[in-house]
Amino acid sequence: QWCELVPKVYHEFPELLAEMYAFSIATAHLRLPHQLMASLMVSDTSTSNQDDGGGEGWKMIDAIPGEELCSFAMNSLDADVHPLP
């Protein structure tokens, strides 16, 4: 669905974020559930070296052991195991 919508959205809105708008339209059309996160932003890995994570969520992500990262994200969003925003 997203792949079909990207060219159409870009044609109407030829801007950098057109693929993100297409994603939003596709997920709404397919009624895909989402978990809203208002307090987590991860965009610049260079901020992960700062004590506060540079205002981003890298401290929480860095605290998850590497061998658990994918399974945690896919199977068990449990705030008692790892912090959630």
N, C-alpha and C positions, 0 to 999 in steps of 0.2 A: 504494500500500500504506500509506504513512504517513498519508495523508488519511483512509483508512478506519479506521485504528487510533487516531487521536487522540481521537475522542469516546468510544470504548470504554475507553481507558486513563484518560481524565479522569473518566469515570463511576466507575471503581474507585479512582482516586487523584486527587481534585480539588485538585491543588496546582499551583504555578507551573511545575514542571518536567515536567508530564505529557506535553507535546509532545516533549520530549527523550527520555523513556522510550519513547514511541511510535516515534520515529525509530530508537532502538536495536533495538527489537523488529522493526521493518520491515526494517532492513538485515541483521539476523541471519537473518531468514526468507528474504530474497532472496540471502543469502550474498554481499553486496557487499563487495569488498575495501577495506580501509582501511590507511592508514599511521599507526601510532601515534607520537605526539609527546609526550614527557614533559616537555620543557623549554621549551615555547613557550606563552605565554598572551598574547592580545591582547584587551583588553576596554575600556580607558580611553584614548582618544586624547590626553588631556591629559598622560599620562605620557611621551609621545613626545618632549617637550621637555627631559626630564631627561637628564643625561649617560649614565646607565646604562639608560635606557629605563624607569625605574621598576620594574625587575625583570620587565618584559614584553618581548616580542619585536619591538617597534617598530623598533629599530635595524636589524635584519635586513630587515624589510619596507621601511623607508625607503631602504635601500641599493639596492634593485632599481629600475632606471629605470622610470618610469611606462609607457612604451611597451612594456616587456617584462613587466609584471606579470601580465597575463592569460595570455599565451602561456607564460610560465615555469610558472605554476601548473597549466596544463592539459597541457603537452606535455613539459617537460624538467626534471624534478626532479633536477638535476645539481649536487651540492655543489661541484664544481670551478668552476661558473659563478657561483652565488650560494650563500651559506651556508644550511645546513639545520640545524634543531635536533637 
